[in-house]
Amino acid sequence: MKIDRLLAILTILLNEKQTTAPALAERLEVNRRTIGRDIEDLCMAGFPIITRQGAGGGISIAEGYKLDKSILSRHELQDILIGLKGLGSVMSPANMGSLVAKLSPPDTRLMSADSIVIDLSSFYRESLSQKIGILRDAIRQAKTVEFDYYSAKGVSERCIEPYCILYKWASWYIFGYCFARRDFRLFKLNRLWRLAMQETSFTPREIPAEKLTFDGGLSDQEKLVVLFDESAEYIVVEEYGPESFSRLPDGKLRLEVGFTNPGHMLRWILGFGDKAVVLEPAELREQIKAIAKNMLDSC
């Protein structure tokens, strides 16, 4: 719709000092003549848009102009505030609180009756907020960071160029170029300690498109077949959904799924105790037998 396109142009102009008609046309997937008409309409509506011809010219909005929040509907503004407060659960309360206050309407009932509450924090909320703060500063200043990283192979010292803080798979990660591996990697923040920003600056690298999918390199190469007791149904549904398993005549649940990380799958299955019996793969079944025997022998 035209009104959505006009709002999009205003948002772009408020976030960027200057742009061009061809750039706007490409981003909004319209032709340059449409952008020209939109700019004229915005000017006629009273928005202080400036156009400059020639080399170095372009389209901009008068310095100091601010977007009136009243152009957002009540529901749109509430959605924005819900998202901001969700980020506030893991970021500096002072900074996020100031931003929420700037966007909040005089009617405070909008803030007190959110239909959705998002809490992205965890048991490590305080340390998580500190890590995110350091990493955001490092990304903005293009500075390398160093940290100790805990993995199945032990503790290692890492130095990376940070590019993106990511919340995925119910956890927080930093995506960056790892000098030790000479490749782009994801590092889970809860496994990352003694984090420090360095004085060393870096020139951002070009990131291959396949790396930006983040999970594009993961593939479910292993096949898991397991029988669950029906009392574990709610956990299986939570992990894979109600269509992921078949119910056998005796009430058992047969699950067949692919998986990538054997260690993670082993820990998940062990959490069920005697409520799960692994049929495939044979290697995982033997590992569970060995662990059960060791536990019995140590009693």
C-alpha positions as CSV (number, residue, x, y, z in Angstrom):
1,M,0.0,0.0,0.0
2,K,1.1,3.6,-0.7
3,I,0.9,4.7,2.9
4,D,3.2,1.9,4.0
5,R,5.7,2.9,1.3
6,L,5.6,6.5,2.4
7,L,6.2,5.5,6.0
8,A,9.1,3.3,4.8
9,I,10.7,6.2,3.0
10,L,10.4,8.4,6.1
11,T,12.0,5.7,8.2
12,I,14.9,5.3,5.8
13,L,15.5,9.0,5.7
14,L,15.4,9.3,9.5
15,N,18.0,6.5,9.8
16,E,20.3,7.5,7.0
17,K,21.7,11.0,6.4
18,Q,21.2,10.8,2.7
19,T,20.0,8.3,0.0
20,T,19.1,8.4,-3.7
21,A,15.9,7.8,-5.7
22,P,17.5,4.7,-7.4
23,A,18.4,3.3,-4.0
24,L,14.9,3.8,-2.6
25,A,13.4,2.3,-5.7
26,E,15.5,-0.8,-5.4
27,R,14.8,-1.3,-1.7
28,L,11.0,-0.7,-2.0
29,E,10.8,-2.6,-5.3
30,V,9.2,0.2,-7.3
31,N,10.4,2.4,-10.2
32,R,12.1,5.8,-9.9
33,R,9.0,7.6,-11.1
34,T,7.0,6.2,-8.2
35,I,9.6,7.3,-5.8
36,G,9.5,10.8,-7.3
37,R,5.8,11.0,-6.8
38,D,6.1,9.7,-3.3
39,I,8.7,12.4,-2.4
40,E,6.4,15.1,-3.9
41,D,3.5,13.8,-1.8
42,L,5.6,13.8,1.4
43,C,6.7,17.4,0.7
44,M,3.1,18.5,0.1
45,A,2.1,16.8,3.4
46,G,4.6,19.1,5.2
47,F,7.6,16.8,5.7
48,P,10.9,18.8,5.4
49,I,12.5,16.6,2.6
50,I,15.5,18.1,0.8
51,T,16.6,17.0,-2.6
52,R,20.0,17.9,-4.1
53,Q,21.0,17.5,-7.7
54,G,24.4,16.7,-9.2
55,A,27.5,14.9,-7.9
56,G,27.1,14.1,-4.2
57,G,23.5,15.0,-4.2
58,G,20.5,12.9,-3.1
59,I,17.5,12.9,-0.9
60,S,17.6,13.7,2.8
61,I,15.4,15.0,5.6
62,A,16.0,18.3,7.5
63,E,18.4,17.9,10.3
64,G,16.8,17.6,13.7
65,Y,13.4,16.5,12.3
66,K,11.8,13.8,14.5
67,L,9.1,11.3,13.7
68,D,5.8,12.0,15.4
69,K,4.8,8.8,17.3
70,S,1.2,9.6,16.6
71,I,1.5,8.1,13.1
72,L,1.8,4.7,14.7
73,S,-1.4,3.0,15.7
74,R,-2.0,1.9,19.3
75,H,-1.4,-1.7,18.4
76,E,1.7,-0.9,16.3
77,L,3.2,1.1,19.2
78,Q,2.4,-1.7,21.7
79,D,4.2,-4.2,19.5
80,I,7.3,-2.0,19.3
81,L,7.3,-1.5,23.1
82,I,6.9,-5.3,23.8
83,G,9.9,-6.0,21.6
84,L,12.0,-3.3,23.3
85,K,11.1,-4.5,26.7
86,G,12.1,-8.0,25.6
87,L,15.5,-6.7,24.6
88,G,15.6,-4.8,27.9
89,S,15.7,-8.2,29.8
90,V,19.3,-8.7,28.6
91,M,20.5,-5.2,27.9
92,S,21.3,-2.1,30.0
93,P,18.1,-1.2,31.9
94,A,19.1,2.5,31.8
95,N,19.6,2.7,28.1
96,M,16.5,0.6,27.2
97,G,14.4,2.3,29.8
98,S,15.2,5.7,28.2
99,L,14.2,4.4,24.7
100,V,11.0,2.9,26.0
101,A,10.1,6.2,27.8
102,K,10.7,8.2,24.5
103,L,8.2,6.0,22.6
104,S,5.7,5.5,25.4
105,P,2.4,7.4,25.0
106,P,0.9,9.5,27.8
107,D,-1.7,6.8,28.3
108,T,0.4,4.5,30.6
109,R,-2.3,1.8,30.5
110,L,-0.7,0.7,27.2
111,M,2.4,-0.2,29.2
112,S,0.7,-2.0,32.0
113,A,-1.5,-4.4,30.0
114,D,0.9,-6.0,27.5
115,S,-0.7,-9.1,25.9
116,I,2.8,-10.6,25.3
117,V,5.7,-10.6,27.7
118,I,9.2,-11.5,26.4
119,D,12.0,-12.4,28.8
120,L,15.2,-13.3,26.9
121,S,17.3,-13.5,30.0
122,S,18.3,-16.6,31.9
123,F,20.0,-17.7,35.2
124,Y,23.0,-15.8,33.9
125,R,21.2,-12.5,33.4
126,E,23.7,-10.2,35.0
127,S,26.8,-11.7,33.2
128,L,24.8,-12.0,30.0
129,S,23.9,-8.3,30.0
130,Q,27.6,-7.5,30.5
131,K,28.7,-9.7,27.7
132,I,26.2,-8.3,25.3
133,G,27.2,-4.8,26.2
134,I,30.9,-5.5,25.6
135,L,30.2,-7.3,22.3
136,R,27.9,-4.5,21.0
137,D,30.6,-1.9,21.7
138,A,33.2,-4.1,20.0
139,I,31.0,-4.5,16.9
140,R,30.3,-0.8,16.7
141,Q,34.0,0.1,17.1
142,A,35.3,-2.8,14.9
143,K,37.5,-4.1,17.7
144,T,38.6,-7.7,18.3
145,V,37.6,-9.5,21.5
146,E,39.2,-12.3,23.5
147,F,37.7,-14.8,25.8
148,D,37.9,-18.3,27.3
149,Y,35.6,-20.8,25.6
150,Y,34.3,-24.0,27.2
151,S,33.5,-26.9,24.9
152,A,33.5,-30.7,25.0
153,K,37.2,-30.5,24.1
154,G,38.0,-28.4,27.2
155,V,38.8,-24.7,27.7
156,S,40.4,-22.7,24.9
157,E,41.5,-19.1,24.5
158,R,39.8,-17.5,21.4
159,C,40.2,-14.2,19.6
160,I,37.6,-13.2,17.1
161,E,36.3,-10.3,15.0
162,P,32.7,-9.9,16.2
163,Y,30.0,-9.3,13.7
164,C,26.6,-10.2,15.0
165,I,24.9,-11.0,18.3
166,L,22.3,-13.7,17.7
167,Y,19.5,-15.2,19.7
168,K,18.6,-18.6,18.2
169,W,17.8,-22.1,19.4
170,A,16.8,-20.6,22.7
171,S,20.3,-19.3,23.4
172,W,22.5,-16.2,22.8
173,Y,25.5,-16.4,20.5
174,I,28.2,-14.2,19.0
175,F,28.9,-14.7,15.3
176,G,32.4,-13.7,14.3
177,Y,35.6,-14.6,12.5
178,C,37.8,-16.9,14.7
179,F,41.5,-16.5,14.2
180,A,42.2,-20.0,15.6
181,R,39.9,-21.7,13.1
182,R,40.4,-19.2,10.3
183,D,36.7,-19.2,9.6
184,F,33.4,-17.8,10.8
185,R,32.0,-19.4,13.9
186,L,29.1,-19.2,16.4
187,F,30.0,-19.1,20.1
188,K,27.4,-19.6,22.8
189,L,27.6,-16.7,25.3
190,N,26.9,-18.9,28.3
191,R,30.1,-20.9,27.5
192,L,32.1,-17.7,27.0
193,W,33.9,-16.2,30.0
194,R,36.7,-13.6,30.7
195,L,35.5,-11.6,27.8
196,A,37.5,-8.5,27.0
197,M,37.5,-6.0,24.1
198,Q,41.0,-5.4,22.6
199,E,42.6,-2.3,21.2
200,T,43.2,-4.0,17.9
201,S,40.9,-2.7,15.1
202,F,39.8,-4.8,12.1
203,T,38.4,-4.1,8.7
204,P,35.1,-6.0,8.4
205,R,35.4,-9.1,6.1
206,E,32.9,-10.0,3.4
207,I,30.8,-12.8,4.9
208,P,29.9,-15.6,2.5
209,A,26.1,-15.9,2.1
210,E,26.0,-19.5,3.3
211,K,27.5,-18.4,6.6
212,L,24.7,-15.9,7.2
213,T,22.1,-18.6,7.4
214,F,23.9,-19.6,10.7
215,D,22.5,-23.1,10.6
216,G,23.1,-23.7,6.9
217,G,26.0,-25.9,7.7
218,L,24.0,-28.1,10.0
219,S,22.5,-31.3,8.6
220,D,20.7,-34.1,10.3
221,Q,23.0,-36.8,9.2
222,E,22.3,-39.3,12.0
223,K,19.0,-41.0,12.4
224,L,17.5,-41.6,15.8
225,V,14.8,-44.2,16.5
226,V,13.6,-44.4,20.1
227,L,10.6,-45.8,22.0
228,F,9.3,-43.5,24.8
229,D,6.9,-44.3,27.6
230,E,3.7,-42.4,27.1
231,S,4.3,-40.4,30.3
232,A,7.1,-38.6,28.4
233,E,4.8,-37.5,25.6
234,Y,4.7,-33.8,26.7
235,I,8.6,-33.6,26.6
236,V,8.7,-35.2,23.1
237,V,6.0,-32.8,21.9
238,E,7.9,-29.8,23.4
239,E,11.0,-30.8,21.5
240,Y,9.6,-32.1,18.1
241,G,5.9,-31.5,18.0
242,P,2.8,-33.8,18.2
243,E,3.2,-35.1,14.6
244,S,6.8,-36.3,15.2
245,F,5.9,-39.7,16.6
246,S,3.6,-42.6,16.1
247,R,1.7,-44.3,18.9
248,L,2.0,-48.1,19.1
249,P,-0.7,-50.5,20.3
250,D,0.9,-50.8,23.7
251,G,0.9,-47.0,24.2
252,K,4.6,-46.6,23.5
253,L,5.7,-43.6,21.4
254,R,8.0,-44.3,18.4
255,L,10.1,-41.3,17.4
256,E,12.2,-41.2,14.2
257,V,14.2,-38.0,13.7
258,G,17.5,-36.9,12.3
259,F,20.1,-35.2,14.5
260,T,23.5,-33.5,14.2
261,N,25.1,-33.4,17.6
262,P,25.6,-36.9,19.1
263,G,26.7,-35.5,22.5
264,H,23.6,-33.3,22.8
265,M,21.3,-36.2,21.8
266,L,23.0,-38.5,24.3
267,R,22.4,-36.0,27.2
268,W,18.8,-35.5,26.0
269,I,18.0,-39.2,26.0
270,L,19.7,-39.9,29.3
271,G,17.4,-37.3,30.9
272,F,14.4,-39.6,30.3
273,G,16.0,-42.4,32.5
274,D,14.1,-45.7,31.9
275,K,11.3,-43.9,30.0
276,A,13.3,-44.2,26.7
277,V,14.8,-47.1,24.8
278,V,17.1,-46.3,21.9
279,L,16.7,-48.6,18.8
280,E,19.0,-46.7,16.5
281,P,21.8,-45.8,16.0
282,A,23.6,-48.8,17.5
283,E,26.5,-46.6,18.7
284,L,24.3,-44.4,20.8
285,R,22.5,-47.5,22.2
286,E,25.9,-48.9,23.3
287,Q,27.0,-45.6,24.8
288,I,23.9,-45.6,27.0
289,K,24.5,-49.2,28.1
290,A,28.1,-48.4,29.1
291,I,27.0,-45.3,31.0
292,A,24.3,-47.3,32.9
293,K,26.8,-50.0,33.7
294,N,29.4,-47.6,35.0
295,M,26.7,-45.9,37.2
296,L,25.6,-49.3,38.6
297,D,29.2,-50.4,39.3
298,S,30.0,-47.2,41.1
299,C,27.0,-47.6,43.5
